[in-house]
Amino acid sequence: MPSYIFSNDRLADDLDHLSDELERQLVLMAIEEQFRPHPLRALLAWAGKLMQSLRRTSGRAEMARAGA
């Protein structure tokens, strides 16, 4: 057999290996991203809860004034 056939097979194997390695790295990156802390999201969630709490407190104060 001509030698270029073997080199093409070797190239195909190398490309398969690189493709598998790239896929593995992308999966690892996705997993790490999923569990990475997101401080801005946490801050936004905290601010939302604070606003809800303030609205509830404000609503109770208005109801108390209206009833008194």
Secondary structure, 3 states (H helix, E strand, C coil): CCHHHHHHHHHHHHHHHHHHHHHHHHHHHHHHHHHCCCHHHHHHHHHHHHHHHHHHHHHHHHHHHHHC
